[in-house]
Amino acid sequence: MKSIQSPEGVALLMKNLWLRHKTGMKHRRCNVYMVELPPPTKEELAEARNKTQENAPKDDNPEELYGAWI
């Protein structure tokens, strides 16, 4: 498995795959890649937590979720 460690490498891979598709060339047999992403920053983690909390259901009423109490 090939490993890609940079955004430029990912962009180059996507360009290569798209051009092969557009020209009708067959894909390579080993078409599996591992992309190593950098760890998220504290700001990115805080933003993700905020989005998760914003998208959480406001009212977790079990009767509405399941239709009736059992």
C-alpha positions in Angstrom: 0.0 0.0 0.0 1.3 3.4 -0.9 1.4 6.2 1.6 0.7 9.8 0.9 1.8 12.3 3.5 1.2 15.7 2.0 -1.8 17.7 0.5 0.2 18.0 -2.7 0.4 14.2 -2.9 -3.3 13.9 -2.5 -4.0 16.5 -5.1 -1.6 14.7 -7.5 -3.3 11.4 -6.9 -6.7 12.8 -7.5 -5.6 14.4 -10.7 -4.0 11.2 -11.9 -7.1 9.2 -11.1 -9.3 11.7 -12.9 -7.2 11.8 -16.0 -7.1 8.0 -16.2 -10.9 8.0 -15.9 -11.3 10.7 -18.6 -9.0 9.0 -21.1 -10.5 5.6 -20.5 -7.3 4.1 -19.2 -7.6 1.1 -16.9 -6.8 1.7 -13.3 -3.7 0.2 -11.7 -4.2 -3.1 -10.0 -3.1 -1.8 -6.6 -5.3 1.2 -6.3 -5.2 1.5 -2.5 -3.5 4.4 -0.7 -3.1 5.4 2.9 -3.4 9.2 3.5 -1.7 10.3 6.7 -3.5 13.3 8.1 -1.9 15.6 10.6 -3.4 15.6 14.1 -6.1 18.2 14.6 -5.3 21.5 16.3 -7.0 22.6 19.5 -9.0 25.1 17.5 -10.2 22.4 15.1 -11.2 20.2 18.0 -13.1 23.0 19.7 -14.9 23.8 16.5 -15.9 20.1 16.0 -17.2 19.9 19.6 -19.2 23.1 19.1 -20.8 21.8 15.8 -21.6 18.5 17.5 -23.4 20.3 20.4 -25.2 22.6 17.9 -26.5 19.6 15.9 -27.5 17.6 19.0 -31.3 17.1 19.4 -32.7 19.8 21.7 -35.4 17.6 23.3 -34.7 13.9 24.0 -38.3 13.0 24.8 -38.3 9.1 24.8 -42.0 9.1 24.0 -41.5 11.0 20.8 -38.5 8.9 19.9 -40.2 5.5 20.4 -43.8 6.4 19.9 -44.9 5.2 23.4 -43.7 4.1 26.8 -43.2 0.4 27.1 
